[in-house]
Amino acid sequence: MNSSLKNTLSVESHKRLLREMLFARRFEERCYEAYVERKIGGFLHLYCGEEACAHGVIEAARPGHDYIITSYRDHIHAIKSGVDPKAVMAELFAKVTGTCKGLGGSMHIFGVDHRFMGGYALVGGPFPLAAGIAKGIKMKGGDEICICFLGDAANNQGTFHESLNMAALWELPVLYVCENNLYGIGTRIDRSTAVVDQYKRVSAYNIPSRQVDGQDIDVVYDAAVDAIEHVRSGKGPYFLELMTYRYRGHSMSDSNAYREKAEERRWGERDPVIILRDRLIEAGEMTLDDYKKLDHEILEQIEDEIIRFAEESPEPPLEMLEKYVLVENDPWVRGGAG
């Protein structure tokens, strides 16, 4: 729909992606409610406002073929990668039907069957893991790539610089995607980072990079196609910075009192879901009533299928308490698994 972009999406893809992003928004909002209802415990980091980032990049990749890894704001990346949203919600509810049998929680969603290699609680933790996955791909001669999503504040970790240096030196097939939402917990980026444009920082490692609008899925997709093509063709790593904004606090324990209301309003006017919705309406491919109907269907699906599944699923049995803790309970160590 944007003639200035080189890589464009069809109307059918736009409609599907609108549904996916709206589903992601309602899914996360329902997680918020479930947390308040004390059905979800522990840490919970929501993705509201950043939907165009994960959907635009993974849409340009080969989900289930390429490897995806991210940090703790991970629910939507997992779902877009193909992980069943019922299993994601069940994991948040600490149920045995969850992606990690209810033992991981929000920050540790995993989907190995879909090559979603997990969310990680440690800031900067995914950087070396992504490099390792990419090294494995290269050693085996595969055409897969590894896509590593990261937040802007994680880039001050030593693992960021060590991993990018290795990735460049070994020409690894890894795409680093920085979802720059301007804040590291409650600290704005210009108070913590000397170079606020993150894409400029990787020039020290001779890695090509680009910064684009992370609120417009067409722009994200266009940039991601080029970035992925670069990595998959064997030219080594690429760094893509997406300028975005989280609409809620860093986590559920964050009061969000440190941000100016005027700033929040400005970014709220650039809602990624609404941008795509209005684009379809302006093109005559959808009406506002169509959108409202879609929204209603999604809300019903989340409540009737996903929440119900999580609520009705059993809790992990007591005998699982030591299974993944004590070495003697690991069949690989005992020699029973080969």
Secondary structure, 3 states (H helix, E strand, C coil): CCCCCCCCCCHHHHHHHHHHHHHHHHHHHHHHHHHHCCCCCCCCCCCCCCHHHHHHHHHHCCECCEEEEECCCCHHHHHHCCCCHHHHHHHHCCCCCCCCCCCCCHHHCCEHHHCEEEECCCCCCHHHHHHHHHHHHHHHCCCCCEEEEEEHHHHHCHHHHHHHHHHHHCCCCEEEEEEECCEECCEEHHHCCCCCCHHHHHHHHCCCEEEEECCCHHHHHHHHHHHHHHHHHHHCCEEEEEECCCCCCCCCCCCCCCCCHHHHHHHHCCCHHHHHHHHHHHCCCCCHHHHHHHHHHHHHHHHHHHHHHHHHCCCCCHHHCCCCCCHHHCHHHHCCCC
